[in-house]
Amino acid sequence: MIVEIKISKDKVKMMPVGSLEALQREMTKRVGIVYPDVEVIVKPSSNDSLSVLRAPDKDKAKKFVENTLQNTWESADDWFY
């Protein structure tokens, strides 16, 4: 499964250096618990978006990834270093 997280360039400019890499590592760890074959890509873009590709059950996987991403953002103080 491939998870692609795009964050708007305006938001990326306001984020600390290393944020995209840290988010990629944390999402790989969290999503990998349920989907061990996951590849997470985090990159700047013109607008925010989330894509889930090559998932066995795309709707279920996307919902899981959306919830995981939300929880990850909310707990950034715990994992961002």
ZIBELHU-V185172 format. One record per helix or strand of 2 or more residues. SS is the DSSP state (~ for helix, > for strand). FROM is the first residue (numbers start at 1). LEN is the number of residues. If there is no record, write none. Layout:
ss = (SS	SS)
from = (FROM	FROM)
len = (LEN	LEN)
This chain:
ss = (>	~	~	>	>	~	~)
from = (2	9	19	39	49	58	76)
len = (7	6	14	7	5	17	4)
